[in-house]
């Protein structure tokens, strides 16, 4: 049954229709490494997330020079969730309609502590039975734990061919290998829980369509960094402001202006992704942050030194752009750094190294070939990297939505974070030449 109206839906959500329209099955974006709202896959080039009107307006009013460093804004869709005959829950997107659409701004106050929904309350507030909750693994909404992803019952139709493996707090590998980033499923289940708790009175939701910034990477390695020395928006309650300031004080946000919010890095030696989440990032010291950055740039066999220059070039360009944005504040926004864990150059490099090792041990080859080093890849073949700012739900600038607080000059907290990141990467490059 569809919350917005009754319809017949296949197990995979195909050919779903509302008033004759074809619905698009939404699924958790398997490469989401951070954040708390579920990022959903719309198609190969597009993702979507619950719409917050401030963020939508911010995307619509971006200065042209910032668009290189932000995902492309692609519009809005209406979303509802549907249950099929096998007990699975699907989120389905339809062309946006004005009536009866719920924006994230209209949901329970996000500045308040999140409500923990029991199975009983979820059952009362939706037409979906408890057996379906168990198949989804929706046991609760505890933001300080990821135990809810221990035994997920969600059937994902789109998944990665490369397994993900979470690193625990002791830096040892967990035994579980799954086909999606565990943080993605965690956010998805919490999002369903929030939506279902409102389903009795709220029928459609409004989602923002954005560019999938990792779509052109075969093995996307993603680092999600919370930027700036301040995270709370101007409209935050005293309680939330105090919580956010405490998080900053107790993490590298205060000392460096940046902290790790999530990470996945492809390992050539094992063929899977290693993952970290925001709770790991909050506990890092300055040296711990350096180690995390080193780990992000390490493919399991060696440090990807070829990444330093292209990443640094992007960071310096972004810093120059933001220094020209007077009155802009990007509170609680994140920065994504992305590269391909198995790009052509990396693959060629490993193959050539293997060939050279064979030549050195094959005494039947001429000496000139045994010592041949001309097969090393050219250092000019720089790998593709990307740097993008995301999450603008608390951003502001002079004249934006008649915000009462007007800030002077550029966002120096954000710029400080970029400077710290640049300095650490430059030091790491010098130490590993």
Buried (B, 14 or more C-beta within 10 A) or exposed (E): BBBBEEBEBEEBBEEBBBEEEEBBBBBBBBBBBBBBBBBBBBEEEBBBBBBBBBBBEBBEEBEEEBEEBBBEBBEBBBBBBBBBEEBBBBBBBBBBBEEEBBBBBEBEEBBEEBEEBEEEBBBEBBEBEEEBBBBBBBBBBEEEEBEBBEEBBBBBEEBBEBBBBBBEEEEEEBEEBBEBBBBBBBBBBBBBBBBBBBBEEBBBBBBBBBBBBBBEBEBBBBBBBBBBBBBBBBBBEEEBBEBBBEBBEEBBBBBBBBBBBBBBBBBBEBEBBBBBBBBBBBBBEEEBBBEBBBBBBBBBBBBBEBBBBBBBEBBEBBBEBBBEBEBBBBBBBBBBBBBBBBBEBBBBBBEBBEEBEEBEEEEEBEEEEBEBEEEEBEEEEBBEBBBBBBBBBBBBBEEBEEBEEEBEEBBBBBBBBBBBBBEBBEEBBEEEE
